[in-house]
Amino acid sequence: MARERIPSALWLPSQPSVTRKMRHGIFLLLWLLNFSSVYSDITDGNTEHLKREHSLIKPYQGVGTSPSSQWDFWGSTLVTSQYVRLTSDERSKQGSIWNTVPCYLKDWEMHVQFKVHGSGRKNLHGDGFAVWYTKDRLHHGSVFGSSANFHGLAIFIDTFPKDEAPDRSFPYISAMVSNGSLPYDHGKDGRSTELGGCSAEVRNKDHDTYMAIRYSKGRLTIMVDVDDRNDWKECIDIGGVRLPTGYYFGASAATGDLSDNHDIISMKMYQLMVEHTPEEDNQDWTKIEPSVSLLKSPKDNIDDPTGNFRSTPLTGWKVFLLLLCALLGIVVCAVVGAVVFQKRQERNKRFY
């Protein structure tokens, strides 16, 4: 009885060695897919890893000026049962809220749920707000209601352009790490000191907007969800970042001649379970100087209209795509080689 013909699209070579190689290739491909999903996942809100002493959650218990309070506020900040309003939609307002408990986590992820809204039309609103992880707290100043000279990390959500550069769309999110020696240049939108950034339409949405700030193993990653679909988009991803422990989290905002409501709905801190080398564990992380190891100065970065930085290193998903393409190329070459080898074997048999 003749063997039923197998469609060529489903044919696989019968040589054990080739089959074994293909199996190994498929296994590696599946492992890379799993690795990619783990690498890119944002913390899913596991309450086991939620650090309540560093989290600001409704109904905002523990907020106030008493010695036992975990959050303290200043300026125009208004605390309600539904939101913490750093500034109202009025001119010349400044407000901030700060965690009173220093954070000693080496690896962490902060989720910020916020809303920026007001009556101002396009380009007639401002100024924006910032999320801080700094050595000092409650120091008000000219940078979104806080100090321009700071030690630590700052994430700026800038809603009004001040130097009118045509190649950047606002609102704009950027990051800066400082040891206090170089101030944030508010008049230039921090261009000379930023590590990276992206445009994000976060203003006057019908829903809340979200930002996730992850710091782990010296890598800073910032993701945003502006459509409330749990669909995180990468904004900043940069390695070589050194941040000490023992600093404070906070948020501040400011208005000038233009204004907006700047509301913080929640700030949730999650501990990331990451293994460190014995040398890293024995290091005094409170003595680390805030810094970033870059191939060139942040002011040399050239940004494009999409808000992406060409000089930033390859991100995790880009590395994964390169590995995936390389692996697929190897698998395809193995299959083609096996087919050619099989055809040659059949041709040789005809001549004997």
Backbone torsions as a table, in degrees:
resi	resn	phi	psi	omega
1	MET	NA	129.3	-176.9
2	ALA	-67.8	142.3	178.4
3	ARG	-73.5	136.2	179.8
4	GLU	-65.5	132.8	-176.0
5	ARG	-72.7	133.3	177.7
6	ILE	-89.4	129.5	177.7
7	PRO	-54.1	140.6	-175.3
8	SER	-61.0	-29.6	-178.7
9	ALA	-67.6	-21.3	-178.5
10	LEU	-105.4	3.9	-174.8
11	TRP	-76.4	138.9	174.5
12	LEU	-129.7	143.1	179.9
13	PRO	-64.0	150.1	-175.8
14	SER	-93.0	-7.0	-178.4
15	GLN	-64.6	127.7	-177.7
16	PRO	-58.2	-41.0	-176.2
17	SER	-65.0	-41.8	179.7
18	VAL	-66.7	-43.7	178.9
19	THR	-59.7	-41.1	180.0
20	ARG	-62.7	-42.4	178.3
21	LYS	-62.3	-41.1	-179.9
22	MET	-65.4	-39.9	177.9
23	ARG	-61.3	-42.0	178.5
24	HIS	-64.1	-39.2	179.0
25	GLY	-64.7	-42.5	178.7
26	ILE	-65.3	-40.2	177.8
27	PHE	-61.2	-42.4	179.2
28	LEU	-65.2	-38.7	178.0
29	LEU	-61.7	-45.7	178.8
30	LEU	-63.3	-37.7	179.0
31	TRP	-65.2	-40.4	178.9
32	LEU	-65.7	-38.9	176.9
33	LEU	-61.5	-43.4	178.2
34	ASN	-65.5	-40.8	178.9
35	PHE	-62.0	-41.2	-178.9
36	SER	-63.2	-42.9	-178.6
37	SER	-65.4	-36.6	178.6
38	VAL	-69.4	-41.1	-175.8
39	TYR	-65.3	-39.3	-172.1
40	SER	-90.5	-9.9	-176.8
41	ASP	-64.9	138.4	169.3
42	ILE	-88.7	143.7	179.6
43	THR	-48.4	129.8	-172.7
44	ASP	-84.8	9.8	177.3
45	GLY	87.6	28.5	178.3
46	ASN	-61.6	116.4	-176.0
47	THR	-65.1	-20.3	179.4
48	GLU	-63.1	-32.1	-176.9
49	HIS	-103.2	3.7	176.4
50	LEU	-73.1	125.7	179.0
51	LYS	-99.5	98.3	-173.5
52	ARG	-66.0	-27.0	-179.6
53	GLU	-69.4	-16.6	177.8
54	HIS	-113.2	11.7	-175.4
55	SER	-112.7	141.8	177.3
56	LEU	-111.9	106.9	-171.1
57	ILE	-133.4	144.7	174.8
58	LYS	-55.9	144.8	0.2
59	PRO	-87.7	29.2	173.1
60	TYR	63.6	43.6	172.9
61	GLN	-70.6	147.1	-178.8
62	GLY	83.4	13.4	176.2
63	VAL	-103.2	125.6	179.7
64	GLY	161.6	-166.6	-175.5
65	THR	-106.9	6.8	-179.6
66	SER	-75.9	158.8	-178.8
67	PRO	-60.6	-24.8	-178.3
68	SER	-90.3	-1.5	-178.0
69	SER	-69.4	142.2	177.8
70	GLN	-94.0	-13.4	177.2
71	TRP	-136.6	136.3	178.9
72	ASP	-123.8	148.3	-178.2
73	PHE	-130.6	164.4	-174.4
74	TRP	-145.8	157.8	172.7
75	GLY	72.1	-133.8	-175.2
76	SER	-82.9	4.3	-175.9
77	THR	-59.9	131.2	179.1
78	LEU	-121.1	123.3	-179.8
79	VAL	-101.5	118.8	176.2
80	THR	-115.8	-174.8	179.4
81	SER	-79.1	-12.2	-174.8
82	GLN	-115.9	-20.8	-177.7
83	TYR	-163.2	162.5	171.7
84	VAL	-109.5	108.7	-177.3
85	ARG	-91.5	109.5	-179.3
86	LEU	-71.1	-42.8	172.3
87	THR	-139.4	147.4	171.7
88	SER	-89.6	173.6	-178.3
89	ASP	-78.2	64.0	179.6
90	GLU	-138.0	156.6	-178.6
91	ARG	-71.9	151.0	170.2
92	SER	53.7	53.3	177.0
93	LYS	-116.6	147.3	174.0
94	GLN	-139.2	138.9	178.5
95	GLY	-155.5	156.5	178.8
96	SER	-155.4	160.9	174.3
97	ILE	-139.5	135.3	-172.7
98	TRP	-134.4	140.6	173.2
99	ASN	-71.2	133.5	-179.8
100	THR	-89.1	-6.1	-177.0
101	VAL	-104.6	118.4	178.2
102	PRO	-65.0	145.5	-176.9
103	CYS	-97.6	124.4	179.9
104	TYR	-110.7	19.8	176.9
105	LEU	-80.7	136.6	178.5
106	LYS	-82.6	-32.1	-178.5
107	ASP	-131.0	126.5	-173.6
108	TRP	-152.0	166.3	175.5
109	GLU	-143.1	125.0	-179.4
110	MET	-108.3	126.2	175.3
111	HIS	-103.9	123.1	-179.2
112	VAL	-113.7	119.5	175.0
113	GLN	-103.3	124.1	-171.3
114	PHE	-147.0	171.8	177.0
115	LYS	-151.8	126.8	176.7
116	VAL	-115.0	119.5	-175.6
117	HIS	-154.7	156.1	179.4
118	GLY	-178.9	-178.1	-175.6
119	SER	-89.2	-10.9	-179.0
120	GLY	-67.7	142.2	178.6
121	ARG	-84.1	-172.7	-176.4
122	LYS	-55.9	130.8	179.7
123	ASN	63.6	15.3	176.7
124	LEU	-125.9	50.5	179.7
125	HIS	-153.8	161.8	-179.9
126	GLY	168.9	179.5	-1.7
127	ASP	-98.2	-31.1	-177.5
128	GLY	139.4	-170.3	179.5
129	PHE	-143.3	172.0	-177.3
130	ALA	-139.5	150.0	172.3
131	VAL	-112.4	132.5	-170.8
132	TRP	-121.2	148.6	164.4
133	TYR	-135.4	95.6	-167.2
134	THR	-135.7	163.6	-179.6
135	LYS	-67.1	-40.8	-178.8
136	ASP	-111.1	155.9	-179.5
137	ARG	-134.1	162.4	178.7
138	LEU	58.8	30.0	173.8
139	HIS	-100.3	98.9	-177.4
140	HIS	-77.3	154.7	-177.2
141	GLY	-170.5	-158.5	-170.4
142	SER	-89.7	-4.4	-176.3
143	VAL	-106.4	94.9	-179.9
144	PHE	50.5	41.2	176.4
145	GLY	84.8	6.5	179.8
146	SER	-136.0	-177.1	-171.8
147	SER	-77.1	141.1	177.3
148	ALA	-74.9	-28.7	176.7
149	ASN	-101.5	111.0	-175.2
150	PHE	-140.2	160.3	172.8
151	HIS	-109.8	116.2	176.8
152	GLY	134.7	-144.7	-174.5
153	LEU	-117.8	140.2	174.7
154	ALA	-135.1	136.8	173.9
155	ILE	-115.4	120.0	-175.7
156	PHE	-105.9	128.5	172.6
157	ILE	-108.9	91.4	-171.5
158	ASP	-94.7	121.6	-175.5
159	THR	-103.3	-6.6	-177.6
160	PHE	-134.2	122.5	178.8
161	PRO	-74.7	135.7	-178.2
162	LYS	-107.8	-27.2	178.3
163	ASP	-102.0	5.2	172.7
164	GLU	55.1	35.3	176.9
165	ALA	-70.7	133.2	-174.6
166	PRO	-77.0	-12.8	-172.2
167	ASP	-96.3	15.2	-178.2
168	ARG	-137.6	132.8	-179.3
169	SER	-101.5	135.1	179.7
170	PHE	-110.1	150.9	2.9
171	PRO	-61.4	149.7	-175.1
172	TYR	-135.1	132.3	-179.8
173	ILE	-105.8	130.2	179.1
174	SER	-140.5	164.2	-178.7
175	ALA	-128.3	150.6	179.0
176	MET	-147.5	138.3	172.4
177	VAL	-117.4	132.3	-175.9
178	SER	-140.7	148.4	172.4
179	ASN	-105.8	18.1	177.8
180	GLY	91.0	-7.6	-176.2
181	SER	-86.1	-20.1	-177.0
182	LEU	-129.3	118.1	-177.1
183	PRO	-80.3	159.3	172.7
184	TYR	-75.4	127.1	-179.4
185	ASP	-89.8	96.9	-175.4
186	HIS	-66.9	-34.5	-178.7
187	GLY	-68.2	-21.4	178.7
188	LYS	-109.6	16.2	179.9
189	ASP	58.1	27.3	175.6
190	GLY	67.4	22.3	-175.5
191	ARG	-60.5	-38.6	-172.6
192	SER	-74.5	-13.6	-175.5
193	THR	-122.6	-2.6	-174.8
194	GLU	-76.1	148.1	179.0
195	LEU	-88.2	-22.8	-177.2
196	GLY	168.3	172.0	-179.3
197	GLY	-175.6	176.9	179.0
198	CYS	-159.4	156.4	173.8
199	SER	-85.1	142.6	-179.2
200	ALA	-150.1	122.4	-179.4
201	GLU	-79.5	82.3	-174.2
202	VAL	-100.6	-4.7	-172.0
203	ARG	-94.6	142.7	175.5
204	ASN	53.7	43.2	172.7
205	LYS	-84.1	153.1	177.0
206	ASP	-76.5	-5.8	-178.0
207	HIS	-134.4	171.3	176.6
208	ASP	-73.1	157.3	177.3
209	THR	-118.3	161.1	-170.2
210	TYR	-135.5	149.9	173.8
211	MET	-140.8	135.2	177.4
212	ALA	-115.5	128.0	179.5
213	ILE	-115.7	115.1	-178.5
214	ARG	-115.3	132.5	173.4
215	TYR	-128.2	117.1	-177.2
216	SER	-154.1	130.7	177.0
217	LYS	52.3	40.0	177.3
218	GLY	77.6	11.8	-179.4
219	ARG	-116.0	131.4	178.2
220	LEU	-107.2	122.5	179.2
221	THR	-128.2	132.2	178.8
222	ILE	-123.8	125.9	179.6
223	MET	-121.2	151.7	179.6
224	VAL	-131.6	149.4	173.4
225	ASP	-133.0	98.2	-175.8
226	VAL	-96.9	-6.3	-177.3
227	ASP	-107.6	2.3	178.9
228	ASP	56.0	44.1	179.3
229	ARG	-118.3	10.1	-174.3
230	ASN	55.7	34.8	179.3
231	ASP	-114.2	94.5	-173.9
232	TRP	-79.5	134.3	176.8
233	LYS	-113.2	135.1	-179.7
234	GLU	-72.8	134.1	178.4
235	CYS	-111.9	-49.3	-178.4
236	ILE	-138.6	137.7	175.3
237	ASP	-148.6	109.8	-175.4
238	ILE	-144.5	138.8	178.9
239	GLY	-98.8	-179.8	178.7
240	GLY	74.8	19.9	-178.8
241	VAL	-92.6	130.8	178.7
242	ARG	-118.8	116.5	178.5
243	LEU	-125.3	134.3	178.9
244	PRO	-78.9	166.5	170.7
245	THR	-92.8	167.1	178.6
246	GLY	90.1	8.9	178.6
247	TYR	-93.7	176.7	-174.6
248	TYR	-117.4	143.1	173.1
249	PHE	-92.4	146.8	178.0
250	GLY	-164.3	174.5	176.2
251	ALA	-144.6	142.8	-179.9
252	SER	-144.4	160.6	-179.8
253	ALA	-151.3	161.9	179.6
254	ALA	-151.4	151.8	170.5
255	THR	-124.8	156.0	177.0
256	GLY	-122.3	-123.9	173.4
257	ASP	-68.9	-24.6	174.8
258	LEU	-109.8	158.3	-171.1
259	SER	-146.6	169.3	176.3
260	ASP	-163.1	160.7	165.5
261	ASN	-82.5	127.0	176.4
262	HIS	-115.4	103.3	-173.0
263	ASP	-110.4	131.2	169.7
264	ILE	-101.1	119.2	178.7
265	ILE	-86.3	-42.9	177.8
266	SER	-160.9	155.4	170.1
267	MET	-133.7	109.8	-175.5
268	LYS	-112.9	124.6	-177.9
269	MET	-103.3	129.5	179.1
270	TYR	-120.5	137.6	174.4
271	GLN	-84.8	131.6	176.4
272	LEU	-95.3	129.5	-178.6
273	MET	-86.5	98.3	-174.5
274	VAL	-128.1	136.1	177.4
275	GLU	-84.6	140.8	178.1
276	HIS	-121.7	158.7	177.8
277	THR	-70.8	158.8	177.0
278	PRO	-56.6	-35.6	178.4
279	GLU	-63.7	-40.8	179.0
280	GLU	-67.9	-39.9	-179.8
281	ASP	-66.4	-32.6	-178.5
282	ASN	-84.1	-9.0	-179.5
283	GLN	-75.1	145.8	176.0
284	ASP	-84.0	97.8	-174.8
285	TRP	-69.7	-17.4	178.2
286	THR	-73.7	-15.6	-177.6
287	LYS	-97.6	-0.7	-179.2
288	ILE	-67.9	138.7	176.5
289	GLU	-90.1	129.0	178.1
290	PRO	-58.2	126.5	-177.8
291	SER	-161.8	168.2	176.2
292	VAL	-138.9	130.6	177.4
293	SER	-92.0	104.9	179.3
294	LEU	-116.8	153.3	175.7
295	LEU	-67.9	-28.5	176.1
296	LYS	-148.8	168.8	-175.1
297	SER	-62.8	146.1	177.7
298	PRO	-55.9	-30.1	-177.8
299	LYS	-69.8	-16.8	177.9
300	ASP	-84.9	-7.5	178.5
301	ASN	-64.4	140.2	178.4
302	ILE	-113.0	119.7	-178.2
303	ASP	-98.3	152.9	178.7
304	ASP	-109.2	171.9	-175.7
305	PRO	-59.1	-21.6	-179.7
306	THR	-80.3	-10.0	179.9
307	GLY	91.5	3.3	179.4
308	ASN	-91.5	148.6	-178.1
309	PHE	-102.6	125.4	-176.6
310	ARG	-73.1	-22.7	-175.3
311	SER	-93.1	1.1	178.8
312	THR	-76.3	154.2	-177.2
313	PRO	-70.6	167.3	178.2
314	LEU	-60.3	132.7	178.0
315	THR	-82.5	169.9	-176.4
316	GLY	-59.3	-42.4	-177.5
317	TRP	-71.8	-29.0	176.7
318	LYS	-68.8	-42.2	176.3
319	VAL	-61.0	-42.5	179.3
320	PHE	-61.1	-43.2	-179.9
321	LEU	-62.8	-40.3	177.7
322	LEU	-62.8	-44.5	178.2
323	LEU	-64.2	-40.0	-179.7
324	LEU	-63.7	-44.8	179.0
325	CYS	-62.2	-41.6	179.0
326	ALA	-63.1	-42.9	-179.6
327	LEU	-65.7	-43.2	178.2
328	LEU	-61.6	-38.1	177.7
329	GLY	-62.6	-40.7	178.8
330	ILE	-64.8	-43.7	-179.6
331	VAL	-63.4	-43.9	179.9
332	VAL	-63.1	-44.0	178.8
333	CYS	-61.5	-38.9	179.6
334	ALA	-65.0	-42.7	179.7
335	VAL	-66.1	-46.1	-180.0
336	VAL	-62.2	-42.2	178.7
337	GLY	-62.1	-40.6	179.0
338	ALA	-64.6	-39.4	179.3
339	VAL	-64.8	-46.2	179.5
340	VAL	-61.5	-41.9	179.1
341	PHE	-62.4	-42.4	179.7
342	GLN	-63.8	-42.1	179.8
343	LYS	-63.7	-40.6	179.0
344	ARG	-64.6	-39.5	178.5
345	GLN	-61.8	-42.8	179.4
346	GLU	-65.9	-39.0	-179.8
347	ARG	-66.4	-39.1	179.8
348	ASN	-65.9	-36.7	-178.9
349	LYS	-63.2	-29.7	-177.8
350	ARG	-68.4	-24.7	-177.2
351	PHE	-93.6	5.2	-179.9
352	TYR	-117.2	NA	NA
